[in-house]
Amino acid sequence: MRFLSIRVVSLLAVLALADPSWATQFSNDQSDIWWNANENGWGVQFVQRGSTIFATMFVYDASGNPTWYVAALQGSKPNGVLTFTGDLYTANGPWFGTNPYNPANATGSKVGTMTWQKTSGNPGTLTYSVNGVNVTKSLARQPIASDSYSGTYMVGAHLSVTCTNSANNSTNDGFSPLTITQIGNSFTMTLDAAGCTLTGTYAQNGQFGTASGNYSCTNGDAGTFELSNMIVAPYGMLGLFSTSSSVSGCQNNGQIGGARTG
């Protein structure tokens, strides 16, 4: 599969595409609710901006009473491992029904530290301590509801093409009208400029979506595709895009994204 290869629109592709796996320019976006599916009832919420994560953890104390902790985690990449770490705090304040609210009564105290480490794939490792109690958990993004990508778009793409015959290797920038029809987990995408239809299954992974299946094109090309790290908004969509042709022996890998037109 190849997009309409028009170099003059390469700037459009650059402007339209912000690789969602590096959404903050520092790292892949960790913003989400994270949980352990085998330990329902507690979790941690991350909100990331740049290289900083604000974490809110909701857990239970030794008596089973609900409690929560907060931390501002600073990011680094020691040995290529995405790592955020910072001090962990508990907080106390006035009753929520107090009127007027007196912010002077809101206090916090350090109880330990928190570290979040993330490699490739979905799970990450949360390590924290509270008053000398050390905990390590493997967490994944918690699914809440599926996004809908149904609509029409004008998308740009930047794709690296690698073929069995290396003479056909290339890097392509292009654009195309795109139509997505999504019903439940059934996903169909049509790229008009390439004359290709992609049909597969959609799944939600926290704030990100994935879709995979088969494609076929009017020029006789066919194979499999995968969209990952998908993000949708009222004004457009982004995703990582790959295909593997069973006809030409070529693979496309890159980014796709653009503005919603309907």
C-alpha positions as CSV (number, residue, x, y, z in Angstrom):
1,M,0.0,0.0,0.0
2,R,1.3,3.5,-0.9
3,F,-0.3,6.9,-0.3
4,L,-0.4,9.4,-3.1
5,S,3.2,10.4,-3.1
6,I,3.4,14.2,-3.5
7,R,6.5,15.8,-2.0
8,V,4.9,19.3,-2.1
9,V,2.6,18.2,0.8
10,S,5.4,16.9,3.0
11,L,5.0,20.1,5.1
12,L,1.3,19.3,5.5
13,A,2.3,15.9,6.9
14,V,4.8,17.3,9.3
15,L,2.3,19.9,10.6
16,A,-0.6,17.5,10.8
17,L,1.3,14.6,12.5
18,A,2.4,14.6,16.1
19,D,3.3,11.0,16.9
20,P,0.9,10.2,19.7
21,S,3.4,7.8,21.2
22,W,5.6,10.9,21.9
23,A,2.6,13.1,22.6
24,T,4.3,15.4,25.1
25,Q,7.6,15.5,23.1
26,F,9.3,14.1,26.2
27,S,7.7,10.7,26.2
28,N,4.7,8.7,25.3
29,D,1.7,10.2,27.2
30,Q,1.2,8.4,30.5
31,S,-2.0,10.3,31.3
32,D,-4.6,7.7,32.2
33,I,-6.2,5.7,35.0
34,W,-3.9,2.8,35.7
35,W,-4.9,-0.4,37.5
36,N,-4.2,-4.0,38.1
37,A,-7.2,-6.0,36.8
38,N,-6.7,-8.7,39.5
39,E,-6.9,-6.0,42.2
40,N,-10.1,-4.2,41.5
41,G,-11.0,-1.3,43.7
42,W,-7.8,0.8,43.8
43,G,-5.7,2.6,41.2
44,V,-3.7,5.7,40.3
45,Q,-4.4,8.5,37.9
46,F,-1.6,10.2,36.0
47,V,-1.8,13.6,34.3
48,Q,1.4,14.3,32.2
49,R,2.6,17.6,30.9
50,G,6.1,17.7,29.4
51,S,8.4,15.7,31.7
52,T,6.2,16.0,34.8
53,I,3.4,13.7,36.0
54,F,0.9,14.6,38.7
55,A,-0.2,11.4,40.3
56,T,-3.3,10.8,42.5
57,M,-3.4,7.3,44.1
58,F,-6.6,6.0,45.7
59,V,-6.1,3.1,48.1
60,Y,-7.1,1.9,51.5
61,D,-5.4,2.0,54.9
62,A,-4.7,-0.9,57.3
63,S,-8.3,-0.6,58.6
64,G,-9.9,-0.6,55.1
65,N,-10.7,3.1,55.1
66,P,-10.3,4.9,51.8
67,T,-7.4,7.2,51.5
68,W,-5.4,8.9,48.8
69,Y,-1.9,10.2,48.1
70,V,-0.5,12.6,45.6
71,A,2.9,13.2,44.0
72,A,4.6,15.3,41.4
73,L,6.9,13.0,39.5
74,Q,9.8,14.2,37.4
75,G,10.8,12.3,34.3
76,S,14.1,11.0,33.1
77,K,15.4,8.2,30.8
78,P,18.3,6.4,32.5
79,N,19.6,3.7,30.2
80,G,16.6,4.4,27.9
81,V,14.0,3.3,30.5
82,L,11.3,5.9,30.9
83,T,11.3,6.7,34.6
84,F,9.3,9.3,36.7
85,T,10.0,9.7,40.4
86,G,9.2,12.1,43.3
87,D,8.0,12.5,46.9
88,L,4.7,11.1,47.9
89,Y,2.4,13.1,50.2
90,T,-0.8,12.7,52.2
91,A,-3.2,15.6,52.6
92,N,-5.7,16.9,55.1
93,G,-8.1,19.7,54.8
94,P,-11.5,21.2,55.8
95,W,-14.7,19.2,55.2
96,F,-15.9,19.6,51.7
97,G,-19.2,21.0,52.9
98,T,-17.5,23.9,54.7
99,N,-18.6,27.3,53.4
100,P,-16.6,29.4,53.0
101,Y,-13.7,27.1,52.4
102,N,-10.5,28.1,54.2
103,P,-7.4,27.0,52.2
104,A,-5.2,27.6,55.3
105,N,-6.7,24.4,56.8
106,A,-5.4,22.3,53.9
107,T,-2.1,20.7,54.9
108,G,0.2,18.0,53.5
109,S,3.0,15.8,54.8
110,K,5.5,13.6,53.1
111,V,5.0,9.9,53.6
112,G,7.5,8.4,51.2
113,T,8.4,8.3,47.5
114,M,6.8,7.1,44.2
115,T,8.4,5.9,41.0
116,W,6.8,5.0,37.7
117,Q,8.7,3.0,35.1
118,K,7.5,2.3,31.6
119,T,9.1,0.3,28.8
120,S,7.4,-0.7,25.5
121,G,3.9,-2.3,25.6
122,N,1.1,-1.5,27.9
123,P,2.1,-2.5,31.5
124,G,4.2,-0.3,33.7
125,T,5.7,-0.7,37.1
126,L,4.6,1.4,40.1
127,T,6.9,1.4,43.2
128,Y,6.0,3.5,46.2
129,S,6.5,3.7,50.0
130,V,4.2,4.9,52.7
131,N,5.7,5.4,56.2
132,G,8.1,2.5,55.6
133,V,5.7,0.2,53.8
134,N,7.1,-0.6,50.4
135,V,4.9,-1.7,47.5
136,T,5.6,-2.7,43.9
137,K,2.7,-3.2,41.4
138,S,2.4,-4.0,37.7
139,L,-0.3,-1.7,36.2
140,A,-2.1,-1.3,32.9
141,R,-4.2,1.4,31.4
142,Q,-7.8,1.0,32.6
143,P,-10.5,0.8,29.9
144,I,-13.5,3.0,30.5
145,A,-15.3,3.3,27.2
146,S,-14.4,3.1,23.5
147,D,-13.8,6.2,21.4
148,S,-15.5,6.5,18.0
149,Y,-13.4,7.4,14.9
150,S,-16.4,7.3,12.5
151,G,-16.2,10.3,10.2
152,T,-14.3,11.8,7.2
153,Y,-10.8,13.3,7.4
154,M,-8.1,14.8,5.3
155,V,-5.0,13.1,6.5
156,G,-1.3,13.4,5.9
157,A,1.2,10.5,6.3
158,H,4.9,9.9,6.6
159,L,5.8,6.3,5.8
160,S,9.0,4.4,5.4
161,V,8.7,1.6,2.9
162,T,10.9,-1.6,3.3
163,C,10.7,-4.3,0.6
164,T,12.1,-7.7,0.0
165,N,13.6,-6.1,-3.1
166,S,15.6,-3.3,-1.5
167,A,15.6,-1.4,-4.7
168,N,11.9,-0.6,-3.9
169,N,12.7,0.9,-0.5
170,S,11.6,4.5,-0.1
171,T,10.2,7.2,2.2
172,N,6.9,8.7,1.2
173,D,4.9,11.7,2.3
174,G,1.4,12.2,1.0
175,F,-2.2,13.0,1.8
176,S,-5.6,11.5,1.1
177,P,-9.3,11.9,2.0
178,L,-10.1,9.2,4.5
179,T,-13.4,7.7,5.7
180,I,-13.8,5.6,8.9
181,T,-16.9,3.6,9.8
182,Q,-16.8,2.1,13.3
183,I,-19.7,0.1,14.7
184,G,-18.8,-1.5,18.1
185,N,-15.4,-3.1,17.5
186,S,-15.9,-3.4,13.7
187,F,-13.6,-1.0,12.0
188,T,-13.4,0.0,8.3
189,M,-11.2,2.7,6.8
190,T,-11.0,3.8,3.2
191,L,-8.1,5.8,1.8
192,D,-9.4,7.4,-1.4
193,A,-6.0,8.4,-2.9
194,A,-4.5,5.0,-2.5
195,G,-7.7,3.2,-3.5
196,C,-7.5,1.0,-0.4
197,T,-10.0,-0.4,2.0
198,L,-8.9,-1.6,5.4
199,T,-11.3,-3.8,7.5
200,G,-10.6,-5.1,11.0
201,T,-11.2,-5.0,14.7
202,Y,-10.9,-2.0,17.0
203,A,-9.9,-2.2,20.7
204,Q,-9.5,0.5,23.4
205,N,-6.4,0.7,25.6
206,G,-7.0,3.5,28.1
207,Q,-6.9,6.8,26.2
208,F,-5.4,5.1,23.1
209,G,-7.1,2.9,20.4
210,T,-5.8,0.1,18.2
211,A,-7.2,-1.4,15.0
212,S,-5.9,-4.3,13.0
213,G,-7.0,-6.5,10.1
214,N,-6.7,-6.9,6.4
215,Y,-6.6,-4.4,3.5
216,S,-7.0,-4.6,-0.3
217,C,-6.4,-1.9,-3.0
218,T,-7.8,-1.3,-6.5
219,N,-4.2,-1.8,-7.9
220,G,-4.2,-5.5,-6.7
221,D,-2.2,-4.9,-3.6
222,A,-3.4,-6.7,-0.4
223,G,-2.1,-7.6,3.1
224,T,-2.5,-6.8,6.7
225,F,-2.5,-3.5,8.6
226,E,-2.2,-2.2,12.1
227,L,-3.1,1.2,13.7
228,S,-1.8,1.8,17.2
229,N,-1.5,4.7,19.7
230,M,-4.7,6.2,18.1
231,I,-6.0,9.4,19.4
232,V,-9.3,11.1,18.2
233,A,-10.7,14.6,18.9
234,P,-13.6,16.6,17.6
235,Y,-11.2,18.2,15.1
236,G,-9.1,15.2,14.0
237,M,-7.2,12.0,14.6
238,L,-3.7,10.6,14.9
239,G,-2.1,7.2,14.9
240,L,0.9,5.0,14.2
241,F,0.3,3.1,10.9
242,S,1.8,-0.1,9.5
243,T,1.0,-2.5,6.6
244,S,2.5,-5.7,5.4
245,S,1.8,-6.6,1.7
246,S,1.3,-10.2,0.8
247,V,1.7,-9.2,-2.9
248,S,4.8,-7.0,-3.1
249,G,6.6,-8.1,0.0
250,C,6.8,-4.4,1.2
251,Q,6.1,-3.1,4.6
252,N,5.0,0.5,5.4
253,N,5.7,2.0,8.9
254,G,5.0,5.5,9.9
255,Q,2.5,8.1,11.2
256,I,-0.9,9.1,9.9
257,G,-3.1,12.0,11.1
258,G,-5.1,15.0,10.0
259,A,-8.2,17.2,10.2
260,R,-11.8,16.1,10.5
261,T,-13.9,17.2,7.5
262,G,-17.2,15.6,8.5
